[in-house]
Amino acid sequence: MTLGKGKRPRDPNQLAKWVVEHSTSETHETSPSSAALPSLPAPASISAYMAAMGRKGGRIGGKRRLVTMTKEQRRKAAAKAAKARWKKRKSAP
């Protein structure tokens, strides 16, 4: 693998690494010290935060969609949903 101003590597994985190193001006020899890295929050708190964001977006999205749809579009969406519900019941004995 050639680094610097020479030929780029042919292997896709090595090429990707080369591109990232050159675009961020970092090489594999230089790495940040562990003291400079910020501490990450616990996975449980991240999960709870993301779940709350999803619930909020879902509540906003449905209401906004209802406001922007015409009466005919709402009617078609409701009919499609009803067909899907009834289709599930018929296929399951």
Buried (B, 14 or more C-beta within 10 A) or exposed (E): EEBEEEEEBEEEEBEEBBEEBEEEEEEEEEEEEEEEEEEEEEEEEEEEEEEEEEEEEEEEEEEEEEEEEEEEEEEEEEEEEEEEEEEEEEEEE
